[in-house]
Amino acid sequence: MITREVGRAWKFFKEKGFKQTLFSREAPFLIQFGKYGVCGVISVVVLALVIYLGEALTPQYFSNDLPDKTIAWNTAVLHFIAFVPSNFVAYGLNRWLVFTPGRHSGRKELSLFTIISLLSFSIGEVLPFWLINNLDLPRPVVHFSFIISSAMVNFVCRKFLVFEK
């Protein structure tokens, strides 16, 4: 099955070329999922930049002198702040490069996209909170666990609930 999917993707790429493959929403699954992954990476870069800036500009909220519960709460707040620009980047890129819009109006599409993102964000936020309070892991590991747990939910929900016609 995997070799068949790789073959379909390669054939599509050879026939269409890079530019058409990049902008085609009717690409084979592996290409579509790959583009989704690239959009996700760009969104994560935005998230990480905002988190980095938040920690750099407000180090007093992440000092090792603070109790773990305070640091965990401040990290959750920072994740929520970083969520906003990251979500808009993810929405714009996914609508442009990956999924076929048109199932819902633009406003409803963005609302559903954001609700799904907030749901996965909330689920993903539980794990970092627990990791900080119980395992005393470094914050980069905590941020990474948040990103992975959120990404797993999003592709399926976005493909089948938000964009699929």
DRENPA-54091 format. One record per residue: x, y, z of N, C-alpha, C in turn; residue in three letters. Coordinates in steps of 0.02 Angstrom, whole numbers, plus 50000, padded with zeros to 5 digits. Layout:
<recs>
@n.x->X; n.y->Y; n.z->Z; ca.x->X; ca.y->Y; ca.z->Z; c.x->X; c.y->Y; c.z->Z; type->ala
...
</recs>
This chain:
<recs>
@n.x->50041; n.y->49940; n.z->50000; ca.x->50000; ca.y->50000; ca.z->50000; c.x->50043; c.y->50063; c.z->50000; type->met
@n.x->50096; n.y->50063; n.z->50040; ca.x->50139; ca.y->50122; ca.z->50044; c.x->50175; c.y->50133; c.z->49977; type->ile
@n.x->50199; n.y->50079; n.z->49947; ca.x->50234; ca.y->50087; ca.z->49883; c.x->50186; c.y->50112; c.z->49829; type->thr
@n.x->50122; n.y->50092; n.z->49833; ca.x->50073; ca.y->50116; ca.z->49785; c.x->50062; c.y->50191; c.z->49794; type->arg
@n.x->50058; n.y->50213; n.z->49858; ca.x->50047; ca.y->50284; ca.z->49871; c.x->50108; c.y->50326; c.z->49851; type->glu
@n.x->50167; n.y->50300; n.z->49863; ca.x->50229; ca.y->50334; ca.z->49842; c.x->50230; c.y->50339; c.z->49766; type->val
@n.x->50211; n.y->50285; n.z->49732; ca.x->50209; ca.y->50284; ca.z->49659; c.x->50160; c.y->50335; c.z->49632; type->gly
@n.x->50101; n.y->50339; n.z->49662; ca.x->50050; ca.y->50388; ca.z->49641; c.x->50076; c.y->50460; c.z->49651; type->arg
@n.x->50108; n.y->50471; n.z->49707; ca.x->50134; ca.y->50538; ca.z->49721; c.x->50190; c.y->50556; c.z->49672; type->ala
@n.x->50235; n.y->50509; n.z->49659; ca.x->50290; ca.y->50522; ca.z->49613; c.x->50265; c.y->50535; c.z->49543; type->trp
@n.x->50217; n.y->50495; n.z->49521; ca.x->50188; ca.y->50503; ca.z->49454; c.x->50155; c.y->50572; c.z->49448; type->lys
@n.x->50117; n.y->50590; n.z->49498; ca.x->50083; ca.y->50655; ca.z->49498; c.x->50135; c.y->50712; c.z->49494; type->phe
@n.x->50187; n.y->50706; n.z->49534; ca.x->50239; ca.y->50757; ca.z->49535; c.x->50274; c.y->50762; c.z->49467; type->phe
@n.x->50290; n.y->50704; n.z->49436; ca.x->50324; ca.y->50705; ca.z->49371; c.x->50279; c.y->50736; c.z->49317; type->lys
@n.x->50214; n.y->50722; n.z->49320; ca.x->50168; ca.y->50749; ca.z->49269; c.x->50155; c.y->50823; c.z->49278; type->glu
@n.x->50149; n.y->50845; n.z->49340; ca.x->50127; ca.y->50914; ca.z->49354; c.x->50185; c.y->50962; c.z->49366; type->lys
@n.x->50242; n.y->50936; n.z->49389; ca.x->50297; ca.y->50980; ca.z->49406; c.x->50288; c.y->51009; c.z->49476; type->gly
@n.x->50340; n.y->51043; n.z->49499; ca.x->50341; ca.y->51068; ca.z->49568; c.x->50286; c.y->51119; c.z->49581; type->phe
@n.x->50280; n.y->51170; n.z->49538; ca.x->50234; ca.y->51225; ca.z->49550; c.x->50161; c.y->51201; c.z->49551; type->lys
@n.x->50142; n.y->51161; n.z->49501; ca.x->50073; ca.y->51136; ca.z->49500; c.x->50060; c.y->51088; c.z->49558; type->gln
@n.x->50109; n.y->51049; n.z->49577; ca.x->50101; ca.y->51004; ca.z->49634; c.x->50091; c.y->51044; c.z->49697; type->thr
@n.x->50130; n.y->51097; n.z->49705; ca.x->50124; ca.y->51139; ca.z->49764; c.x->50055; c.y->51170; c.z->49771; type->leu
@n.x->50027; n.y->51193; n.z->49716; ca.x->49964; ca.y->51230; ca.z->49719; c.x->49902; c.y->51186; c.z->49705; type->phe
@n.x->49912; n.y->51123; n.z->49691; ca.x->49855; ca.y->51078; ca.z->49678; c.x->49825; c.y->51052; c.z->49742; type->ser
@n.x->49761; n.y->51061; n.z->49750; ca.x->49726; ca.y->51033; ca.z->49808; c.x->49700; c.y->50963; c.z->49794; type->arg
@n.x->49708; n.y->50941; n.z->49733; ca.x->49685; ca.y->50874; ca.z->49713; c.x->49744; c.y->50825; c.z->49709; type->glu
@n.x->49796; n.y->50839; n.z->49742; ca.x->49856; ca.y->50797; ca.z->49741; c.x->49843; c.y->50732; c.z->49779; type->ala
@n.x->49882; n.y->50680; n.z->49765; ca.x->49876; ca.y->50618; ca.z->49803; c.x->49888; c.y->50629; c.z->49877; type->pro
@n.x->49865; n.y->50583; n.z->49918; ca.x->49867; ca.y->50589; ca.z->49990; c.x->49936; c.y->50606; c.z->50017; type->phe
@n.x->49988; n.y->50571; n.z->49995; ca.x->50055; ca.y->50584; ca.z->50022; c.x->50079; c.y->50655; c.z->50008; type->leu
@n.x->50063; n.y->50681; n.z->49950; ca.x->50082; ca.y->50750; ca.z->49934; c.x->50042; c.y->50798; c.z->49977; type->ile
@n.x->49977; n.y->50786; n.z->49982; ca.x->49934; ca.y->50829; ca.z->50022; c.x->49957; c.y->50828; c.z->50095; type->gln
@n.x->49971; n.y->50769; n.z->50121; ca.x->49993; ca.y->50764; ca.z->50191; c.x->50062; c.y->50798; c.z->50200; type->phe
@n.x->50105; n.y->50791; n.z->50150; ca.x->50170; ca.y->50824; ca.z->50152; c.x->50163; c.y->50900; c.z->50154; type->gly
@n.x->50119; n.y->50927; n.z->50112; ca.x->50107; ca.y->50999; ca.z->50112; c.x->50076; c.y->51021; c.z->50179; type->lys
@n.x->50031; n.y->50979; n.z->50206; ca.x->50003; ca.y->50993; ca.z->50271; c.x->50058; c.y->50997; c.z->50324; type->tyr
@n.x->50105; n.y->50951; n.z->50319; ca.x->50161; ca.y->50950; ca.z->50366; c.x->50204; c.y->51012; c.z->50361; type->gly
@n.x->50217; n.y->51034; n.z->50299; ca.x->50257; ca.y->51096; ca.z->50290; c.x->50219; c.y->51156; c.z->50318; type->val
@n.x->50154; n.y->51160; n.z->50305; ca.x->50114; ca.y->51214; ca.z->50334; c.x->50116; c.y->51211; c.z->50410; type->cys
@n.x->50113; n.y->51151; n.z->50437; ca.x->50118; ca.y->51142; ca.z->50510; c.x->50184; c.y->51164; c.z->50537; type->gly
@n.x->50238; n.y->51148; n.z->50501; ca.x->50304; ca.y->51169; ca.z->50524; c.x->50309; c.y->51245; c.z->50524; type->val
@n.x->50283; n.y->51277; n.z->50473; ca.x->50285; ca.y->51351; ca.z->50471; c.x->50244; c.y->51379; c.z->50529; type->ile
@n.x->50186; n.y->51350; n.z->50541; ca.x->50144; ca.y->51371; ca.z->50598; c.x->50180; c.y->51361; c.z->50664; type->ser
@n.x->50215; n.y->51305; n.z->50671; ca.x->50252; ca.y->51291; ca.z->50732; c.x->50309; c.y->51341; c.z->50741; type->val
@n.x->50341; n.y->51360; n.z->50686; ca.x->50395; ca.y->51410; ca.z->50689; c.x->50366; c.y->51475; c.z->50717; type->val
@n.x->50307; n.y->51495; n.z->50693; ca.x->50274; ca.y->51555; ca.z->50718; c.x->50260; c.y->51547; c.z->50793; type->val
@n.x->50232; n.y->51489; n.z->50812; ca.x->50217; ca.y->51475; ca.z->50882; c.x->50281; c.y->51480; c.z->50924; type->leu
@n.x->50334; n.y->51448; n.z->50900; ca.x->50397; ca.y->51447; ca.z->50937; c.x->50427; c.y->51517; c.z->50944; type->ala
@n.x->50422; n.y->51556; n.z->50891; ca.x->50448; ca.y->51625; ca.z->50894; c.x->50411; c.y->51666; c.z->50946; type->leu
@n.x->50345; n.y->51659; n.z->50947; ca.x->50307; ca.y->51697; ca.z->50996; c.x->50323; c.y->51673; c.z->51067; type->val
@n.x->50329; n.y->51607; n.z->51076; ca.x->50348; ca.y->51580; ca.z->51142; c.x->50417; c.y->51606; c.z->51162; type->ile
@n.x->50464; n.y->51603; n.z->51116; ca.x->50532; ca.y->51628; ca.z->51130; c.x->50530; c.y->51702; c.z->51150; type->tyr
@n.x->50494; n.y->51741; n.z->51110; ca.x->50490; ca.y->51813; ca.z->51125; c.x->50456; c.y->51824; c.z->51193; type->leu
@n.x->50404; n.y->51785; n.z->51207; ca.x->50370; ca.y->51792; ca.z->51271; c.x->50416; c.y->51777; c.z->51329; type->gly
@n.x->50455; n.y->51724; n.z->51324; ca.x->50502; ca.y->51707; ca.z->51378; c.x->50559; c.y->51758; c.z->51382; type->glu
@n.x->50582; n.y->51783; n.z->51324; ca.x->50637; ca.y->51831; ca.z->51323; c.x->50616; c.y->51899; c.z->51350; type->ala
@n.x->50555; n.y->51920; n.z->51334; ca.x->50531; ca.y->51986; ca.z->51354; c.x->50503; c.y->51987; c.z->51426; type->leu
@n.x->50485; n.y->51929; n.z->51451; ca.x->50456; ca.y->51926; ca.z->51519; c.x->50488; c.y->51870; c.z->51560; type->thr
@n.x->50554; n.y->51872; n.z->51569; ca.x->50588; ca.y->51817; ca.z->51604; c.x->50566; c.y->51809; c.z->51677; type->pro
@n.x->50540; n.y->51862; n.z->51706; ca.x->50518; ca.y->51858; ca.z->51776; c.x->50461; c.y->51809; c.z->51786; type->gln
@n.x->50424; n.y->51793; n.z->51733; ca.x->50369; ca.y->51745; ca.z->51738; c.x->50391; c.y->51673; c.z->51730; type->tyr
@n.x->50455; n.y->51662; n.z->51714; ca.x->50480; ca.y->51594; ca.z->51702; c.x->50543; c.y->51580; c.z->51742; type->phe
@n.x->50555; n.y->51619; n.z->51793; ca.x->50615; ca.y->51612; ca.z->51835; c.x->50613; c.y->51546; c.z->51874; type->ser
@n.x->50670; n.y->51516; n.z->51881; ca.x->50675; ca.y->51454; ca.z->51920; c.x->50661; c.y->51465; c.z->51994; type->asn
@n.x->50658; n.y->51527; n.z->52014; ca.x->50642; ca.y->51543; ca.z->52084; c.x->50567; c.y->51536; c.z->52098; type->asp
@n.x->50527; n.y->51534; n.z->52045; ca.x->50454; ca.y->51528; ca.z->52053; c.x->50434; c.y->51455; c.z->52065; type->leu
@n.x->50378; n.y->51444; n.z->52099; ca.x->50353; ca.y->51376; ca.z->52108; c.x->50334; c.y->51345; c.z->52040; type->pro
@n.x->50339; n.y->51278; n.z->52035; ca.x->50323; ca.y->51243; ca.z->51973; c.x->50252; c.y->51258; c.z->51949; type->asp
@n.x->50205; n.y->51263; n.z->51994; ca.x->50135; ca.y->51277; ca.z->51975; c.x->50129; c.y->51346; c.z->51942; type->lys
@n.x->50166; n.y->51394; n.z->51965; ca.x->50165; ca.y->51461; ca.z->51936; c.x->50196; c.y->51459; c.z->51866; type->thr
@n.x->50252; n.y->51426; n.z->51860; ca.x->50285; ca.y->51420; ca.z->51794; c.x->50239; c.y->51383; c.z->51746; type->ile
@n.x->50206; n.y->51330; n.z->51769; ca.x->50160; ca.y->51292; ca.z->51727; c.x->50102; c.y->51336; c.z->51703; type->ala
@n.x->50074; n.y->51376; n.z->51748; ca.x->50020; ca.y->51420; ca.z->51730; c.x->50044; c.y->51474; c.z->51680; type->trp
@n.x->50101; n.y->51504; n.z->51693; ca.x->50128; ca.y->51554; ca.z->51648; c.x->50144; c.y->51525; c.z->51579; type->asn
@n.x->50167; n.y->51463; n.z->51578; ca.x->50180; ca.y->51429; ca.z->51514; c.x->50116; c.y->51418; c.z->51476; type->thr
@n.x->50063; n.y->51398; n.z->51511; ca.x->49998; ca.y->51389; ca.z->51478; c.x->49972; c.y->51454; c.z->51449; type->ala
@n.x->49979; n.y->51508; n.z->51486; ca.x->49957; ca.y->51574; ca.z->51461; c.x->49998; c.y->51594; c.z->51400; type->val
@n.x->50063; n.y->51583; n.z->51402; ca.x->50106; ca.y->51599; ca.z->51345; c.x->50087; c.y->51557; c.z->51285; type->leu
@n.x->50072; n.y->51494; n.z->51295; ca.x->50050; ca.y->51451; ca.z->51239; c.x->49986; c.y->51479; c.z->51208; type->his
@n.x->49939; n.y->51501; n.z->51249; ca.x->49877; ca.y->51529; ca.z->51221; c.x->49891; c.y->51592; c.z->51181; type->phe
@n.x->49933; n.y->51635; n.z->51206; ca.x->49951; ca.y->51696; ca.z->51169; c.x->49983; c.y->51678; c.z->51102; type->ile
@n.x->50028; n.y->51629; n.z->51103; ca.x->50062; ca.y->51608; ca.z->51041; c.x->50015; c.y->51572; c.z->50994; type->ala
@n.x->49962; n.y->51543; n.z->51020; ca.x->49913; ca.y->51507; ca.z->50979; c.x->49881; c.y->51553; c.z->50927; type->phe
@n.x->49866; n.y->51614; n.z->50946; ca.x->49828; ca.y->51659; ca.z->50902; c.x->49863; c.y->51671; c.z->50835; type->val
@n.x->49923; n.y->51697; n.z->50833; ca.x->49955; ca.y->51707; ca.z->50767; c.x->49970; c.y->51641; c.z->50732; type->pro
@n.x->49988; n.y->51590; n.z->50770; ca.x->50002; ca.y->51525; ca.z->50741; c.x->49941; c.y->51496; c.z->50706; type->ser
@n.x->49882; n.y->51504; n.z->50737; ca.x->49821; ca.y->51478; ca.z->50707; c.x->49804; c.y->51514; c.z->50642; type->asn
@n.x->49813; n.y->51580; n.z->50641; ca.x->49798; ca.y->51617; ca.z->50579; c.x->49845; c.y->51597; c.z->50522; type->phe
@n.x->49908; n.y->51587; n.z->50539; ca.x->49956; ca.y->51564; ca.z->50488; c.x->49937; c.y->51495; c.z->50463; type->val
@n.x->49920; n.y->51450; n.z->50509; ca.x->49900; ca.y->51382; ca.z->50490; c.x->49838; c.y->51383; c.z->50446; type->ala
@n.x->49789; n.y->51422; n.z->50465; ca.x->49727; ca.y->51426; ca.z->50426; c.x->49741; c.y->51451; c.z->50355; type->tyr
@n.x->49777; n.y->51506; n.z->50351; ca.x->49790; ca.y->51536; ca.z->50285; c.x->49829; c.y->51488; c.z->50239; type->gly
@n.x->49881; n.y->51457; n.z->50266; ca.x->49921; ca.y->51411; ca.z->50225; c.x->49882; c.y->51349; c.z->50205; type->leu
@n.x->49845; n.y->51320; n.z->50252; ca.x->49806; ca.y->51260; ca.z->50237; c.x->49752; c.y->51275; c.z->50185; type->asn
@n.x->49720; n.y->51332; n.z->50190; ca.x->49667; ca.y->51350; ca.z->50143; c.x->49697; c.y->51363; c.z->50073; type->arg
@n.x->49756; n.y->51391; n.z->50072; ca.x->49789; ca.y->51409; ca.z->50009; c.x->49821; c.y->51349; c.z->49975; type->trp
@n.x->49853; n.y->51305; n.z->50013; ca.x->49895; ca.y->51253; ca.z->49982; c.x->49870; c.y->51182; c.z->49990; type->leu
@n.x->49829; n.y->51167; n.z->50040; ca.x->49815; ca.y->51097; ca.z->50055; c.x->49743; c.y->51077; c.z->50042; type->val
@n.x->49697; n.y->51108; n.z->50076; ca.x->49628; ca.y->51085; ca.z->50074; c.x->49586; c.y->51127; c.z->50026; type->phe
@n.x->49531; n.y->51098; n.z->50003; ca.x->49487; ca.y->51132; ca.z->49957; c.x->49434; c.y->51169; c.z->49998; type->thr
@n.x->49434; n.y->51236; n.z->49996; ca.x->49383; ca.y->51273; ca.z->50033; c.x->49317; c.y->51270; c.z->49995; type->pro
@n.x->49264; n.y->51289; n.z->50028; ca.x->49200; ca.y->51293; ca.z->49995; c.x->49144; c.y->51253; c.z->50027; type->gly
@n.x->49161; n.y->51212; n.z->50074; ca.x->49108; ca.y->51174; ca.z->50108; c.x->49066; c.y->51221; c.z->50151; type->arg
@n.x->49098; n.y->51272; n.z->50180; ca.x->49064; ca.y->51320; ca.z->50223; c.x->49083; c.y->51390; c.z->50199; type->his
@n.x->49047; n.y->51440; n.z->50224; ca.x->49067; ca.y->51509; ca.z->50210; c.x->49135; c.y->51521; c.z->50242; type->ser
@n.x->49169; n.y->51573; n.z->50219; ca.x->49235; ca.y->51588; ca.z->50246; c.x->49235; c.y->51599; c.z->50321; type->gly
@n.x->49185; n.y->51635; n.z->50345; ca.x->49181; ca.y->51649; ca.z->50417; c.x->49170; c.y->51585; c.z->50457; type->arg
@n.x->49125; n.y->51542; n.z->50432; ca.x->49111; ca.y->51479; ca.z->50467; c.x->49172; c.y->51433; c.z->50463; type->lys
@n.x->49204; n.y->51433; n.z->50406; ca.x->49264; ca.y->51392; ca.z->50396; c.x->49318; c.y->51411; c.z->50447; type->glu
@n.x->49331; n.y->51476; n.z->50453; ca.x->49381; ca.y->51500; ca.z->50501; c.x->49360; c.y->51484; c.z->50572; type->leu
@n.x->49296; n.y->51491; n.z->50587; ca.x->49271; ca.y->51476; ca.z->50654; c.x->49280; c.y->51402; c.z->50670; type->ser
@n.x->49260; n.y->51358; n.z->50624; ca.x->49269; ca.y->51286; ca.z->50636; c.x->49343; c.y->51268; c.z->50643; type->leu
@n.x->49384; n.y->51296; n.z->50599; ca.x->49456; ca.y->51285; ca.z->50602; c.x->49483; c.y->51305; c.z->50670; type->phe
@n.x->49462; n.y->51362; n.z->50694; ca.x->49487; ca.y->51388; ca.z->50758; c.x->49460; c.y->51346; c.z->50816; type->thr
@n.x->49397; n.y->51326; n.z->50813; ca.x->49369; ca.y->51284; ca.z->50866; c.x->49407; c.y->51218; c.z->50871; type->ile
@n.x->49419; n.y->51187; n.z->50814; ca.x->49457; ca.y->51124; ca.z->50814; c.x->49528; c.y->51136; c.z->50840; type->ile
@n.x->49558; n.y->51191; n.z->50818; ca.x->49625; ca.y->51207; ca.z->50843; c.x->49625; c.y->51219; c.z->50919; type->ser
@n.x->49574; n.y->51254; n.z->50943; ca.x->49570; ca.y->51267; ca.z->51016; c.x->49558; c.y->51202; c.z->51054; type->leu
@n.x->49518; n.y->51158; n.z->51026; ca.x->49506; ca.y->51094; ca.z->51058; c.x->49571; c.y->51054; c.z->51063; type->leu
@n.x->49606; n.y->51048; n.z->51007; ca.x->49669; ca.y->51010; ca.z->51009; c.x->49721; c.y->51047; c.z->51052; type->ser
@n.x->49720; n.y->51113; n.z->51050; ca.x->49764; ca.y->51154; ca.z->51092; c.x->49750; c.y->51139; c.z->51166; type->phe
@n.x->49687; n.y->51137; n.z->51185; ca.x->49669; ca.y->51125; ca.z->51254; c.x->49690; c.y->51055; c.z->51277; type->ser
@n.x->49677; n.y->51006; n.z->51234; ca.x->49698; ca.y->50938; ca.z->51250; c.x->49774; c.y->50936; c.z->51255; type->ile
@n.x->49807; n.y->50968; n.z->51208; ca.x->49880; ca.y->50970; ca.z->51208; c.x->49909; c.y->51008; c.z->51266; type->gly
@n.x->49872; n.y->51053; n.z->51295; ca.x->49896; ca.y->51094; ca.z->51350; c.x->49897; c.y->51054; c.z->51416; type->glu
@n.x->49856; n.y->51004; n.z->51421; ca.x->49854; ca.y->50964; ca.z->51483; c.x->49921; c.y->50928; c.z->51493; type->val
@n.x->49948; n.y->50900; n.z->51440; ca.x->50010; ca.y->50863; ca.z->51445; c.x->50069; c.y->50907; c.z->51470; type->leu
@n.x->50081; n.y->50964; n.z->51440; ca.x->50135; ca.y->51006; ca.z->51465; c.x->50126; c.y->51027; c.z->51538; type->pro
@n.x->50065; n.y->51043; n.z->51557; ca.x->50052; ca.y->51063; ca.z->51626; c.x->50072; c.y->51006; c.z->51673; type->phe
@n.x->50053; n.y->50945; n.z->51655; ca.x->50070; ca.y->50887; ca.z->51696; c.x->50146; c.y->50875; c.z->51696; type->trp
@n.x->50177; n.y->50882; n.z->51637; ca.x->50249; ca.y->50870; ca.z->51633; c.x->50289; c.y->50918; c.z->51677; type->leu
@n.x->50269; n.y->50981; n.z->51677; ca.x->50305; ca.y->51030; ca.z->51718; c.x->50294; c.y->51015; c.z->51792; type->ile
@n.x->50233; n.y->51000; n.z->51811; ca.x->50218; ca.y->50989; ca.z->51882; c.x->50244; c.y->50923; c.z->51909; type->asn
@n.x->50250; n.y->50872; n.z->51867; ca.x->50267; ca.y->50806; ca.z->51892; c.x->50336; c.y->50779; c.z->51873; type->asn
@n.x->50362; n.y->50799; n.z->51815; ca.x->50425; ca.y->50770; ca.z->51792; c.x->50482; c.y->50820; c.z->51789; type->leu
@n.x->50467; n.y->50884; n.z->51799; ca.x->50518; ca.y->50936; ca.z->51798; c.x->50560; c.y->50933; c.z->51735; type->asp
@n.x->50526; n.y->50925; n.z->51678; ca.x->50561; ca.y->50922; ca.z->51613; c.x->50579; c.y->50993; c.z->51590; type->leu
@n.x->50630; n.y->50999; n.z->51549; ca.x->50647; ca.y->51065; ca.z->51521; c.x->50590; c.y->51092; c.z->51478; type->pro
@n.x->50580; n.y->51156; n.z->51478; ca.x->50525; ca.y->51186; ca.z->51441; c.x->50527; c.y->51170; c.z->51366; type->arg
@n.x->50585; n.y->51167; n.z->51332; ca.x->50583; ca.y->51147; ca.z->51261; c.x->50550; c.y->51079; c.z->51250; type->pro
@n.x->50562; n.y->51031; n.z->51294; ca.x->50530; ca.y->50965; ca.z->51289; c.x->50455; c.y->50972; c.z->51299; type->val
@n.x->50436; n.y->51014; n.z->51346; ca.x->50365; ca.y->51025; ca.z->51360; c.x->50331; c.y->51057; c.z->51300; type->val
@n.x->50364; n.y->51107; n.z->51271; ca.x->50335; ca.y->51140; ca.z->51212; c.x->50328; c.y->51090; c.z->51155; type->his
@n.x->50377; n.y->51048; n.z->51145; ca.x->50375; ca.y->50998; ca.z->51091; c.x->50318; c.y->50949; c.z->51102; type->phe
@n.x->50307; n.y->50926; n.z->51162; ca.x->50252; ca.y->50879; ca.z->51176; c.x->50184; c.y->50912; c.z->51161; type->ser
@n.x->50179; n.y->50976; n.z->51175; ca.x->50119; ca.y->51014; ca.z->51160; c.x->50106; c.y->51016; c.z->51085; type->phe
@n.x->50158; n.y->51028; n.z->51047; ca.x->50153; ca.y->51033; ca.z->50974; c.x->50132; c.y->50966; c.z->50943; type->ile
@n.x->50164; n.y->50912; n.z->50964; ca.x->50150; ca.y->50846; ca.z->50936; c.x->50078; c.y->50824; c.z->50952; type->ile
@n.x->50058; n.y->50832; n.z->51014; ca.x->49991; ca.y->50810; ca.z->51033; c.x->49936; c.y->50850; c.z->50997; type->ser
@n.x->49948; n.y->50913; n.z->50984; ca.x->49900; ca.y->50954; ca.z->50948; c.x->49896; c.y->50936; c.z->50874; type->ser
@n.x->49954; n.y->50925; n.z->50844; ca.x->49956; ca.y->50911; ca.z->50772; c.x->49920; c.y->50846; c.z->50753; type->ala
@n.x->49922; n.y->50797; n.z->50797; ca.x->49892; ca.y->50733; ca.z->50781; c.x->49816; c.y->50738; c.z->50771; type->met
@n.x->49784; n.y->50781; n.z->50809; ca.x->49711; ca.y->50789; ca.z->50805; c.x->49692; c.y->50830; c.z->50744; type->val
@n.x->49732; n.y->50879; n.z->50727; ca.x->49711; ca.y->50930; ca.z->50679; c.x->49701; c.y->50906; c.z->50607; type->asn
@n.x->49745; n.y->50865; n.z->50581; ca.x->49740; ca.y->50847; ca.z->50510; c.x->49673; c.y->50814; c.z->50495; type->phe
@n.x->49654; n.y->50765; n.z->50533; ca.x->49592; ca.y->50728; ca.z->50520; c.x->49532; c.y->50774; c.z->50527; type->val
@n.x->49530; n.y->50813; n.z->50581; ca.x->49473; ca.y->50858; ca.z->50591; c.x->49468; c.y->50910; c.z->50536; type->cys
@n.x->49524; n.y->50939; n.z->50518; ca.x->49523; ca.y->50990; ca.z->50466; c.x->49503; c.y->50962; c.z->50399; type->arg
@n.x->49529; n.y->50904; n.z->50383; ca.x->49514; ca.y->50874; ca.z->50317; c.x->49441; c.y->50856; c.z->50311; type->lys
@n.x->49413; n.y->50826; n.z->50363; ca.x->49346; ca.y->50798; ca.z->50357; c.x->49290; c.y->50842; c.z->50386; type->phe
@n.x->49306; n.y->50889; n.z->50428; ca.x->49254; ca.y->50931; ca.z->50457; c.x->49253; c.y->51003; c.z->50431; type->leu
@n.x->49311; n.y->51028; n.z->50413; ca.x->49314; ca.y->51099; ca.z->50394; c.x->49314; c.y->51109; c.z->50319; type->val
@n.x->49358; n.y->51074; n.z->50283; ca.x->49369; ca.y->51090; ca.z->50213; c.x->49339; c.y->51042; c.z->50163; type->phe
@n.x->49332; n.y->50980; n.z->50178; ca.x->49310; ca.y->50931; ca.z->50129; c.x->49241; c.y->50948; c.z->50103; type->glu
@n.x->49234; n.y->50951; n.z->50037; ca.x->49169; ca.y->50966; ca.z->50007; c.x->49123; c.y->50906; c.z->50009; type->lys
</recs>
